[in-house]
Each structure stands twice: as structure tokens, then as C-alpha cells.
Amino acid sequence: MYNELKKFHDRIYTGMRVGQSHHWIYNDGHWNERKIAPNEWQISFNSIKTRARVAPINSGAKLGTKYHWYIIADQIATKLDANSYMTKLNGIKFKIGHKRPNWKSFSYEYPEQESYKEQVIRVLEDALSKLKNEKTGIEKFIS
């Protein structure tokens, strides 16, 4: 089921069906940021995420599979006290590629596949086009 070919708006894909969802719990996540311009920060986040519910037996990807996502997000951080902020991050993520355990490279590095750069450019151009055509703000675009 997971690896069966599926179709969505004339695009073939594998993995979880469009419309289904996951709930993940992040414990001991580490967010790092470094200011690189007056209104710009470089960020990284590392954490192990764990399913909120146990995965069905024999479902999902094989151990060692990697996924490469590109995320466009909107963050609101509200100061709670001198040392704490409540962070709300809403966004949309796009699968750029995957690497199965026995593969040497990510899918976008194989011949006849759209490159990483080409996929990110397409994602950003599509997102910009959608945002420009929205009558409301980013909230509607990413929700």
C-alpha cells in the first residue's frame, strides 16, 4: 500500500496517500539561529520525532530511508518571560527527494530526474504565484 503508485492531479507518486496525516511529538528539539543580516537569520533544527500513535505493522518506509523536504513557513514567537518564547510555526513542506537504504544518492541526483535546484525553483515559483494571487495574507496560503 505505502509503496504502491498513486495518482494526484495527473502526478504519479508513492508514499502516504494525499489527505492522510501524521502527528509527531518533538522531545528535546534543538533550534539554532545566527543573525546574518538586520532582518535575516540562518536557522537549523535537530530533533528525533516520534509518532503519537504506533505505526501499523509492515507499513511505511524501510529503516534508513531518508527524505529531503523543502519548507516554507511563517513563525510567530511570543515572549513569555525573560528567557522563554512560545513559538508557533505554520507552513507547508514539499518533498524534494528521497534516498532508499540501498541507494548511493538522493532521487534528484539520478539521471533523468529533476535536480534539487530545479525542484526548489519550481516550488518557490509556484508558492510565489499562489501568494500573489491570494486576496488575503500568507496565513491562507500556508494553512
MARPALO-749266 format. One record per residue: residue number from 0; x, y, z of N, C-alpha, C, O, CB in turn; chain. Coordinates in nm, 2 decimals, m for minus. Each point is the difference from the previous one (the first is absolute). Glycine has a CB too. Example, Ala and Ser with C-alpha at 12.3 -4.5 7.8 and 13.67 -1.06 7.14 Angstrom:
// residues 2
{rec 0,{1.32,m0.57,0.78},{m0.09,0.12,0.00},{0.09,0.12,0.00},{0.10,0.00,0.07},{m0.29,m0.12,0.05},"A"}
{rec 1,{0.15,0.23,m0.19},{0.09,0.11,0.00},{m0.08,0.11,0.08},{0.05,0.11,0.01},{0.07,m0.17,m0.23},"A"}
// end
This chain:
// residues 143
{rec 0,{0.08,m0.12,0.00},{m0.08,0.12,0.00},{0.09,0.13,0.00},{m0.02,0.08,m0.08},{m0.16,m0.21,0.20},"A"}
{rec 1,{0.27,0.13,m0.03},{0.08,0.12,0.01},{0.08,0.03,m0.12},{0.01,0.11,m0.05},{0.01,m0.15,0.29},"A"}
{rec 2,{0.05,m0.06,m0.30},{0.08,0.01,m0.12},{m0.07,m0.01,m0.13},{0.06,0.00,m0.11},{0.12,m0.08,0.25},"A"}
{rec 3,{m0.32,0.05,m0.13},{m0.07,m0.01,m0.13},{m0.01,0.14,m0.07},{0.01,0.10,0.07},{m0.15,m0.28,0.03},"A"}
{rec 4,{0.14,0.18,m0.23},{m0.01,0.12,m0.08},{m0.14,0.06,0.02},{m0.10,m0.07,0.00},{0.27,m0.01,m0.17},"A"}
{rec 5,{m0.17,0.21,0.19},{m0.13,0.07,0.02},{0.00,0.12,m0.09},{0.10,0.04,m0.05},{m0.12,m0.11,0.29},"A"}
{rec 6,{m0.10,0.13,m0.27},{m0.01,0.11,m0.09},{m0.07,0.11,0.07},{m0.10,m0.02,0.07},{0.10,m0.13,m0.27},"A"}
{rec 7,{0.05,0.27,0.18},{m0.07,0.12,0.05},{0.02,0.12,m0.10},{0.12,0.04,m0.03},{m0.08,m0.12,0.27},"A"}
{rec 8,{m0.15,0.13,m0.29},{0.01,0.10,m0.10},{0.10,m0.03,m0.11},{0.09,0.08,m0.04},{m0.15,0.09,0.21},"A"}
{rec 9,{0.05,m0.29,m0.23},{0.08,m0.05,m0.11},{0.15,m0.02,0.04},{0.08,m0.01,m0.09},{m0.24,0.12,m0.06},"A"}
{rec 10,{0.19,m0.11,0.28},{0.14,m0.02,0.04},{0.00,m0.13,0.07},{m0.08,m0.03,0.09},{0.13,0.27,m0.07},"A"}
{rec 11,{0.05,m0.33,m0.06},{0.02,m0.13,0.07},{0.09,0.02,0.12},{0.10,0.07,m0.01},{m0.13,m0.19,m0.22},"A"}
{rec 12,{0.00,0.05,0.34},{0.08,0.01,0.12},{m0.01,m0.13,0.08},{m0.09,m0.08,m0.03},{0.06,0.33,0.03},"A"}
{rec 13,{0.11,m0.27,0.10},{m0.01,m0.11,0.09},{0.00,0.06,0.14},{0.02,0.12,0.02},{0.10,m0.28,m0.18},"A"}
{rec 14,{m0.14,0.08,0.26},{0.00,0.04,0.14},{m0.14,0.02,0.05},{m0.09,m0.06,m0.05},{0.31,0.17,0.01},"A"}
{rec 15,{m0.23,m0.04,0.15},{m0.13,0.02,0.06},{m0.10,0.07,m0.09},{0.04,0.09,m0.08},{0.08,m0.07,0.30},"A"}
{rec 16,{m0.24,m0.06,m0.21},{m0.11,0.05,m0.09},{m0.02,0.15,0.03},{0.00,0.04,0.11},{m0.10,m0.27,m0.12},"A"}
{rec 17,{0.07,0.31,m0.10},{m0.04,0.14,0.02},{m0.12,0.00,0.08},{m0.10,m0.07,m0.02},{0.20,0.13,m0.20},"A"}
{rec 18,{m0.10,0.03,0.32},{m0.12,0.02,0.09},{0.02,m0.07,0.14},{m0.07,0.04,0.09},{m0.07,m0.03,m0.30},"A"}
{rec 19,{0.24,m0.10,0.22},{0.02,m0.06,0.13},{0.10,0.09,0.08},{0.06,0.09,m0.06},{m0.10,m0.32,m0.04},"A"}
{rec 20,{0.05,0.20,0.23},{0.09,0.09,0.08},{0.07,m0.08,0.10},{m0.03,m0.12,0.03},{m0.13,0.30,m0.06},"A"}
{rec 21,{0.27,m0.12,0.09},{0.08,m0.05,0.11},{0.00,0.10,0.11},{m0.02,0.12,m0.02},{0.17,m0.25,m0.14},"A"}
{rec 22,{m0.14,0.08,0.28},{0.02,0.09,0.12},{0.13,m0.05,0.06},{0.02,m0.11,0.04},{m0.27,0.15,0.00},"A"}
{rec 23,{0.35,0.06,m0.03},{0.13,m0.03,0.05},{0.02,0.07,0.13},{m0.05,0.12,0.02},{0.14,m0.16,m0.25},"A"}
{rec 24,{m0.01,m0.01,0.32},{0.04,0.06,0.13},{0.15,0.02,m0.01},{0.07,m0.09,m0.01},{m0.27,m0.02,0.14},"A"}
{rec 25,{0.24,0.24,m0.11},{0.14,0.03,0.00},{0.05,0.01,0.15},{m0.05,0.09,0.07},{0.03,0.03,m0.30},"A"}
{rec 26,{0.11,m0.20,0.27},{0.06,0.01,0.13},{0.14,0.05,m0.01},{0.08,m0.05,m0.09},{m0.23,m0.14,0.18},"A"}
{rec 27,{0.19,0.28,0.00},{0.13,0.05,0.00},{0.05,0.05,m0.14},{0.12,m0.03,m0.04},{m0.07,m0.13,0.23},"A"}
{rec 28,{m0.13,0.23,m0.26},{0.04,0.06,m0.12},{0.09,0.11,0.02},{0.00,0.07,0.10},{m0.22,m0.13,m0.20},"A"}
{rec 29,{0.31,0.08,0.00},{0.10,0.11,0.01},{m0.01,0.09,m0.12},{0.02,m0.04,m0.11},{0.14,m0.11,0.24},"A"}
{rec 30,{m0.19,0.27,m0.10},{m0.02,0.11,m0.10},{0.12,0.09,0.01},{0.03,0.05,0.11},{m0.28,m0.06,m0.11},"A"}
{rec 31,{0.33,0.03,m0.10},{0.11,0.09,0.00},{m0.02,0.11,m0.11},{m0.05,m0.03,m0.11},{0.21,m0.16,0.19},"A"}
{rec 32,{m0.12,0.31,m0.04},{m0.02,0.11,m0.10},{0.12,0.09,0.01},{0.06,0.02,0.11},{m0.31,m0.04,m0.11},"A"}
{rec 33,{0.29,0.08,m0.11},{0.11,0.09,0.00},{m0.04,0.12,m0.09},{m0.04,m0.02,m0.12},{0.21,m0.16,0.16},"A"}
{rec 34,{m0.16,0.30,0.01},{m0.04,0.12,m0.08},{0.10,0.02,m0.10},{0.12,0.01,0.03},{m0.24,0.09,0.17},"A"}
{rec 35,{0.08,m0.08,m0.33},{0.09,0.02,m0.11},{m0.02,0.13,m0.07},{0.07,0.04,m0.09},{m0.06,m0.29,0.07},"A"}
{rec 36,{m0.12,0.32,0.05},{m0.03,0.13,m0.05},{m0.11,0.06,0.09},{m0.05,m0.07,0.09},{0.10,0.00,m0.33},"A"}
{rec 37,{m0.07,0.20,0.23},{m0.09,0.07,0.09},{m0.14,m0.07,0.03},{m0.04,m0.01,0.11},{0.15,0.22,m0.19},"A"}
{rec 38,{m0.17,m0.27,m0.02},{m0.12,m0.07,0.01},{0.00,m0.14,m0.05},{m0.09,m0.06,m0.05},{m0.02,0.27,0.03},"A"}
{rec 39,{0.23,m0.28,0.03},{0.02,m0.13,m0.05},{0.08,m0.09,0.09},{0.11,0.04,0.05},{m0.12,0.06,m0.28},"A"}
{rec 40,{m0.04,m0.22,0.25},{0.07,m0.10,0.09},{0.02,m0.13,m0.08},{m0.09,m0.03,m0.08},{0.00,0.14,0.29},"A"}
{rec 41,{0.20,m0.17,m0.19},{0.02,m0.14,m0.05},{m0.05,m0.09,0.12},{0.04,0.02,0.11},{0.16,0.05,m0.27},"A"}
{rec 42,{m0.28,m0.17,0.13},{m0.06,m0.09,0.10},{0.03,m0.14,m0.03},{0.02,m0.04,m0.11},{m0.20,0.21,0.15},"A"}
{rec 43,{0.19,m0.25,0.07},{0.00,m0.15,m0.01},{m0.08,m0.05,0.12},{0.00,0.06,0.10},{0.23,m0.06,m0.22},"A"}
{rec 44,{m0.29,m0.12,0.09},{m0.08,m0.06,0.11},{0.04,m0.15,m0.01},{m0.01,m0.06,m0.11},{m0.18,0.23,0.10},"A"}
{rec 45,{0.22,m0.23,0.12},{0.03,m0.14,0.01},{m0.08,m0.07,0.11},{0.00,0.06,0.11},{0.23,m0.02,m0.20},"A"}
{rec 46,{m0.29,m0.15,0.06},{m0.08,m0.07,0.10},{m0.03,m0.14,m0.05},{m0.01,m0.02,m0.12},{m0.09,0.24,0.21},"A"}
{rec 47,{0.07,m0.30,0.00},{m0.06,m0.13,m0.04},{m0.15,0.01,0.02},{m0.05,0.04,0.11},{0.25,m0.17,m0.04},"A"}
{rec 48,{m0.27,0.10,m0.18},{m0.15,0.01,0.02},{m0.05,m0.14,0.01},{0.05,m0.10,m0.05},{m0.06,0.31,m0.09},"A"}
{rec 49,{m0.10,m0.22,0.22},{m0.06,m0.13,0.03},{m0.14,0.00,m0.03},{m0.07,0.10,0.03},{0.24,m0.14,0.15},"A"}
{rec 50,{m0.22,m0.06,m0.24},{m0.15,m0.01,m0.03},{m0.08,0.01,0.13},{0.04,m0.05,0.11},{0.01,m0.09,m0.31},"A"}
{rec 51,{m0.16,0.21,0.19},{m0.09,0.01,0.11},{m0.08,m0.13,0.02},{m0.04,m0.03,0.11},{0.02,0.28,m0.15},"A"}
{rec 52,{0.00,m0.32,m0.07},{m0.06,m0.14,0.00},{0.10,m0.09,m0.06},{0.08,0.04,m0.09},{m0.32,0.05,0.08},"A"}
{rec 53,{0.24,m0.22,0.05},{0.09,m0.10,m0.05},{m0.03,m0.02,m0.15},{m0.12,m0.01,m0.04},{0.14,m0.10,0.27},"A"}
{rec 54,{0.08,0.09,m0.31},{m0.02,m0.02,m0.14},{m0.06,m0.14,m0.02},{0.04,m0.10,0.07},{0.16,0.25,m0.13},"A"}
{rec 55,{m0.29,m0.17,m0.04},{m0.05,m0.13,m0.03},{0.11,m0.10,m0.04},{0.10,0.05,m0.06},{m0.32,0.06,m0.01},"A"}
{rec 56,{0.22,m0.23,0.10},{0.10,m0.10,m0.03},{0.01,0.00,m0.15},{m0.09,0.00,m0.08},{0.04,m0.14,0.28},"A"}
{rec 57,{0.18,0.13,m0.25},{0.04,m0.01,m0.14},{m0.05,0.12,m0.08},{m0.03,m0.02,m0.12},{0.02,m0.23,0.14},"A"}
{rec 58,{0.00,0.37,0.04},{m0.04,0.12,m0.07},{0.12,0.09,m0.02},{0.10,m0.01,0.08},{m0.34,m0.01,0.01},"A"}
{rec 59,{0.23,0.11,m0.18},{0.10,0.11,m0.01},{0.13,m0.04,m0.07},{0.02,m0.11,m0.05},{m0.12,0.20,0.25},"A"}
{rec 60,{0.20,0.00,m0.19},{0.13,m0.02,m0.07},{0.09,m0.09,0.08},{m0.02,m0.02,0.12},{m0.01,0.25,m0.22},"A"}
{rec 61,{0.13,m0.29,0.03},{0.09,m0.08,0.07},{0.10,0.08,0.09},{0.02,0.12,m0.03},{m0.03,m0.28,m0.16},"A"}
{rec 62,{0.06,0.10,0.29},{0.10,0.06,0.09},{0.12,0.05,m0.08},{0.04,m0.07,m0.09},{m0.11,m0.07,0.28},"A"}
{rec 63,{0.11,0.26,m0.16},{0.11,0.06,m0.07},{m0.04,0.09,m0.12},{0.09,0.07,m0.06},{0.04,m0.27,0.13},"A"}
{rec 64,{m0.25,0.20,m0.11},{m0.05,0.08,m0.11},{0.01,0.15,0.05},{m0.03,0.03,0.12},{m0.13,m0.21,m0.21},"A"}
{rec 65,{0.20,0.26,0.00},{0.01,0.15,0.03},{m0.09,0.07,m0.09},{m0.03,m0.03,m0.12},{0.27,0.01,0.19},"A"}
{rec 66,{m0.30,0.13,m0.02},{m0.08,0.09,m0.08},{0.06,0.14,0.00},{0.05,0.04,0.11},{m0.26,m0.18,m0.06},"A"}
{rec 67,{0.20,0.21,m0.16},{0.05,0.14,m0.01},{m0.12,0.09,m0.02},{m0.06,m0.01,m0.11},{0.29,m0.07,0.02},"A"}
{rec 68,{m0.26,0.16,0.18},{m0.11,0.09,0.00},{0.04,0.14,m0.02},{0.11,0.04,0.05},{m0.24,m0.19,0.09},"A"}
{rec 69,{0.05,0.23,m0.21},{0.02,0.15,0.00},{m0.12,0.06,0.07},{m0.11,m0.03,m0.04},{0.25,0.02,m0.18},"A"}
{rec 70,{m0.11,0.10,0.31},{m0.11,0.05,0.09},{m0.01,0.15,m0.02},{0.10,0.08,0.00},{m0.06,m0.26,0.16},"A"}
{rec 71,{m0.16,0.23,m0.18},{m0.03,0.14,0.00},{m0.09,0.02,0.12},{m0.11,m0.06,0.00},{0.13,0.09,m0.26},"A"}
{rec 72,{0.02,0.06,0.35},{m0.08,0.01,0.12},{m0.01,0.14,0.05},{0.07,0.09,m0.04},{0.00,m0.31,0.10},"A"}
{rec 73,{m0.17,0.24,0.03},{m0.02,0.13,0.06},{0.01,m0.02,0.15},{m0.07,m0.09,0.05},{m0.08,0.17,m0.24},"A"}
{rec 74,{0.23,m0.01,0.26},{0.02,m0.02,0.15},{m0.04,0.12,0.08},{0.03,0.11,m0.04},{0.16,m0.27,m0.01},"A"}
{rec 75,{m0.27,0.14,0.15},{m0.03,0.11,0.10},{0.06,m0.05,0.13},{m0.04,m0.10,0.05},{m0.17,0.18,m0.17},"A"}
{rec 76,{0.29,0.01,0.18},{0.06,m0.03,0.13},{m0.05,0.10,0.10},{0.02,0.12,m0.02},{0.19,m0.23,m0.09},"A"}
{rec 77,{m0.27,0.07,0.22},{m0.06,0.09,0.10},{0.09,m0.02,0.13},{0.01,m0.10,0.05},{m0.24,0.09,m0.15},"A"}
{rec 78,{0.28,0.13,0.14},{0.08,m0.01,0.12},{m0.08,m0.02,0.12},{m0.10,0.07,0.03},{0.26,0.09,m0.13},"A"}
{rec 79,{m0.12,m0.26,0.18},{m0.08,m0.04,0.12},{0.07,0.05,0.13},{m0.07,0.04,0.09},{m0.01,m0.24,m0.21},"A"}
{rec 80,{0.21,0.20,0.12},{0.07,0.06,0.12},{0.14,0.03,m0.06},{0.03,m0.01,m0.12},{m0.16,m0.12,0.30},"A"}
{rec 81,{0.22,0.16,m0.08},{0.14,0.04,m0.05},{0.07,m0.10,m0.08},{0.09,0.03,m0.08},{m0.08,0.11,0.29},"A"}
{rec 82,{m0.04,m0.27,m0.19},{0.07,m0.11,m0.06},{m0.08,m0.09,m0.09},{0.05,m0.10,m0.06},{0.10,0.11,0.25},"A"}
{rec 83,{m0.28,0.02,m0.21},{m0.08,m0.09,m0.08},{m0.09,0.06,m0.10},{m0.05,0.12,0.02},{0.05,m0.26,0.18},"A"}
{rec 84,{m0.02,0.07,m0.31},{m0.09,0.04,m0.10},{m0.09,m0.11,m0.04},{0.04,m0.12,0.00},{0.12,0.28,m0.09},"A"}
{rec 85,{m0.29,m0.14,0.06},{m0.09,m0.10,m0.05},{0.02,0.02,m0.15},{m0.03,0.11,m0.06},{m0.14,m0.11,0.26},"A"}
{rec 86,{0.20,m0.11,m0.27},{0.02,0.01,m0.15},{m0.11,m0.08,m0.07},{m0.03,m0.11,0.03},{0.28,0.13,0.01},"A"}
{rec 87,{m0.31,0.05,m0.14},{m0.10,m0.06,m0.08},{0.06,0.01,m0.14},{0.03,0.11,m0.06},{m0.23,m0.04,0.21},"A"}
{rec 88,{0.21,m0.19,m0.21},{0.06,m0.01,m0.14},{m0.10,m0.07,m0.09},{m0.04,m0.11,0.03},{0.28,0.11,0.06},"A"}
{rec 89,{m0.29,0.07,m0.19},{m0.09,m0.06,m0.10},{0.06,0.01,m0.13},{0.06,0.10,m0.04},{m0.26,m0.04,0.18},"A"}
{rec 90,{0.18,m0.16,m0.22},{0.06,0.00,m0.13},{m0.04,m0.11,m0.09},{m0.10,m0.07,0.03},{0.29,0.18,0.07},"A"}
{rec 91,{m0.12,m0.13,m0.20},{m0.02,m0.11,m0.10},{0.13,m0.06,m0.04},{0.10,0.07,m0.01},{m0.31,0.05,m0.07},"A"}
{rec 92,{0.21,m0.25,0.07},{0.13,m0.06,m0.04},{m0.02,m0.08,m0.12},{m0.11,m0.05,m0.03},{0.18,0.03,0.27},"A"}
{rec 93,{0.04,0.02,m0.32},{m0.01,m0.07,m0.13},{0.11,m0.11,m0.01},{0.11,0.03,0.04},{m0.19,0.19,m0.15},"A"}
{rec 94,{0.04,m0.33,0.07},{0.10,m0.11,m0.02},{0.09,0.03,m0.12},{m0.05,0.01,m0.11},{m0.11,m0.18,0.22},"A"}
{rec 95,{0.29,0.19,m0.09},{0.09,0.02,m0.11},{0.06,m0.12,m0.05},{0.03,m0.02,m0.11},{0.02,0.25,0.21},"A"}
{rec 96,{m0.02,m0.33,0.00},{0.06,m0.12,m0.04},{0.00,m0.10,0.11},{m0.04,0.03,0.12},{0.18,0.09,m0.28},"A"}
{rec 97,{m0.10,m0.24,0.13},{0.02,m0.10,0.10},{0.11,m0.09,m0.03},{0.05,m0.01,m0.12},{m0.30,0.01,0.17},"A"}
{rec 98,{0.30,m0.07,0.05},{0.12,m0.09,m0.02},{m0.03,m0.13,0.07},{m0.01,m0.01,0.12},{0.17,0.20,m0.14},"A"}
{rec 99,{m0.18,m0.30,m0.06},{m0.03,m0.13,0.06},{0.13,m0.05,0.06},{0.11,0.03,m0.04},{m0.30,m0.08,m0.12},"A"}
{rec 100,{0.18,m0.04,0.26},{0.12,m0.05,0.07},{0.11,m0.06,m0.09},{0.12,0.01,0.03},{m0.27,m0.06,0.15},"A"}
{rec 101,{0.12,m0.01,m0.30},{0.09,m0.06,m0.08},{0.05,0.10,m0.12},{0.08,m0.04,m0.08},{m0.18,m0.18,0.14},"A"}
{rec 102,{0.05,0.34,m0.06},{0.04,0.09,m0.10},{0.13,0.08,0.04},{0.02,0.02,0.12},{m0.27,0.00,m0.19},"A"}
{rec 103,{0.33,0.02,m0.03},{0.12,0.08,0.03},{m0.04,0.15,0.01},{0.08,0.07,0.06},{0.06,m0.24,m0.18},"A"}
{rec 104,{m0.25,0.21,0.06},{m0.03,0.15,0.00},{m0.15,0.02,0.01},{m0.08,m0.10,0.00},{0.28,0.14,m0.15},"A"}
{rec 105,{m0.23,0.09,0.17},{m0.15,0.03,0.01},{m0.05,m0.01,m0.15},{0.07,0.01,m0.09},{m0.03,0.15,0.29},"A"}
{rec 106,{m0.17,m0.17,m0.20},{m0.07,m0.03,m0.13},{0.03,0.11,m0.10},{0.01,m0.02,m0.12},{m0.19,m0.09,0.24},"A"}
{rec 107,{0.19,0.24,m0.08},{0.02,0.11,m0.09},{0.14,0.00,m0.06},{0.03,0.08,m0.09},{m0.19,0.05,0.22},"A"}
{rec 108,{0.25,m0.22,m0.08},{0.14,0.00,m0.06},{0.01,m0.11,m0.11},{0.11,m0.01,m0.06},{m0.02,0.09,0.28},"A"}
{rec 109,{m0.19,m0.15,m0.24},{0.00,m0.11,m0.11},{m0.04,0.06,m0.13},{m0.07,0.10,m0.01},{0.01,m0.27,0.18},"A"}
{rec 110,{0.12,0.11,m0.28},{m0.03,0.05,m0.14},{m0.15,0.01,m0.02},{m0.08,m0.08,0.05},{0.30,m0.01,m0.13},"A"}
{rec 111,{m0.26,0.18,0.00},{m0.14,0.02,m0.05},{m0.09,0.04,0.11},{m0.12,0.00,m0.01},{0.16,m0.17,m0.16},"A"}
{rec 112,{0.01,0.21,0.29},{m0.08,0.05,0.11},{0.02,0.15,0.01},{0.11,0.05,m0.03},{m0.09,m0.27,0.16},"A"}
{rec 113,{m0.12,0.29,m0.09},{0.01,0.15,0.02},{0.10,0.02,0.11},{m0.02,m0.06,0.11},{m0.22,0.10,m0.19},"A"}
{rec 114,{0.33,0.05,0.06},{0.11,0.02,0.10},{m0.06,0.07,0.12},{m0.11,0.05,0.00},{0.28,m0.03,m0.18},"A"}
{rec 115,{m0.09,m0.02,0.29},{m0.04,0.06,0.13},{m0.03,0.15,m0.03},{m0.11,0.05,0.03},{0.25,m0.21,0.10},"A"}
{rec 116,{m0.05,0.23,m0.20},{m0.02,0.14,m0.03},{m0.12,0.03,m0.08},{m0.08,0.09,0.03},{0.33,m0.06,m0.02},"A"}
{rec 117,{m0.27,m0.11,m0.11},{m0.12,0.02,m0.09},{m0.13,m0.02,0.08},{m0.10,0.07,m0.02},{0.23,m0.15,m0.18},"A"}
{rec 118,{m0.13,m0.02,0.29},{m0.12,m0.02,0.08},{m0.03,0.11,0.10},{m0.11,0.05,0.01},{0.15,m0.29,m0.03},"A"}
{rec 119,{0.07,0.29,0.08},{m0.02,0.11,0.10},{m0.05,0.13,m0.08},{m0.08,0.07,0.05},{0.26,m0.17,0.10},"A"}
{rec 120,{m0.12,0.13,m0.26},{m0.04,0.11,m0.08},{m0.15,m0.01,m0.04},{m0.08,0.09,0.01},{0.31,m0.07,m0.10},"A"}
{rec 121,{m0.27,m0.14,0.05},{m0.14,m0.03,m0.04},{m0.09,0.03,0.13},{m0.11,0.06,m0.02},{0.18,m0.23,m0.16},"A"}
{rec 122,{m0.03,0.11,0.29},{m0.08,0.02,0.12},{m0.02,0.15,0.04},{m0.11,0.04,0.03},{0.19,m0.27,0.05},"A"}
{rec 123,{0.03,0.30,m0.08},{0.00,0.14,0.03},{m0.08,0.09,m0.10},{m0.07,0.09,0.04},{0.29,m0.12,0.08},"A"}
{rec 124,{m0.20,0.00,m0.25},{m0.08,0.07,m0.10},{m0.15,m0.03,0.02},{m0.08,0.09,m0.01},{0.28,m0.10,m0.15},"A"}
{rec 125,{m0.24,m0.12,0.18},{m0.14,m0.03,0.02},{m0.05,0.07,0.13},{m0.11,0.05,0.00},{0.14,m0.27,m0.11},"A"}
{rec 126,{0.05,0.22,0.22},{m0.05,0.06,0.12},{m0.01,0.15,m0.02},{m0.10,0.06,0.05},{0.21,m0.24,0.08},"A"}
{rec 127,{m0.02,0.24,m0.20},{m0.01,0.15,m0.02},{m0.12,0.03,m0.09},{m0.07,0.10,0.03},{0.32,m0.08,m0.01},"A"}
{rec 128,{m0.28,m0.10,m0.12},{m0.11,0.02,m0.08},{m0.13,m0.01,0.08},{m0.10,0.08,m0.02},{0.23,m0.17,m0.18},"A"}
{rec 129,{m0.14,m0.01,0.28},{m0.12,m0.02,0.09},{m0.02,0.12,0.09},{m0.11,0.05,0.02},{0.14,m0.30,m0.03},"A"}
{rec 130,{0.08,0.29,0.07},{m0.01,0.11,0.10},{m0.04,0.13,m0.07},{m0.08,0.07,0.05},{0.26,m0.18,0.09},"A"}
{rec 131,{m0.13,0.14,m0.26},{m0.03,0.12,m0.07},{m0.15,0.00,m0.04},{m0.06,0.10,0.00},{0.29,m0.09,m0.09},"A"}
{rec 132,{m0.29,m0.13,0.07},{m0.14,m0.01,m0.04},{m0.09,m0.01,0.11},{m0.13,0.01,m0.02},{0.21,m0.12,m0.18},"A"}
{rec 133,{m0.04,0.10,0.32},{m0.08,m0.01,0.12},{m0.05,0.14,0.04},{0.08,0.10,m0.01},{0.04,m0.30,0.09},"A"}
{rec 134,{m0.24,0.22,m0.05},{m0.05,0.13,0.05},{0.03,0.03,0.14},{0.00,0.11,0.05},{m0.18,m0.13,m0.22},"A"}
{rec 135,{0.21,m0.09,0.25},{0.04,0.01,0.14},{0.15,m0.02,0.02},{0.07,0.00,m0.10},{m0.30,m0.08,0.17},"A"}
{rec 136,{0.27,0.08,0.05},{0.14,m0.02,0.03},{0.05,m0.14,m0.01},{m0.07,m0.09,m0.05},{0.05,0.29,0.19},"A"}
{rec 137,{0.15,m0.22,m0.10},{0.06,m0.13,0.00},{m0.07,m0.10,0.08},{0.01,m0.12,m0.03},{0.21,0.24,0.01},"A"}
{rec 138,{m0.30,m0.08,0.12},{m0.07,m0.09,0.09},{m0.08,m0.10,m0.08},{0.00,m0.12,0.02},{0.00,0.29,0.16},"A"}
{rec 139,{m0.07,m0.12,m0.28},{m0.09,m0.09,m0.08},{0.08,m0.09,m0.09},{m0.03,m0.11,m0.02},{m0.14,0.29,0.02},"A"}
{rec 140,{0.28,m0.12,m0.05},{0.09,m0.08,m0.09},{0.06,m0.12,0.07},{0.00,m0.11,m0.06},{0.05,0.32,m0.07},"A"}
{rec 141,{m0.01,m0.20,0.25},{0.07,m0.11,0.07},{m0.09,m0.08,0.09},{0.04,m0.10,0.05},{0.16,0.24,m0.06},"A"}
{rec 142,{m0.33,m0.11,0.02},{m0.08,m0.08,0.09},{m0.07,m0.11,m0.08},{m0.08,m0.07,0.06},{0.04,0.27,0.09},"A"}
// end
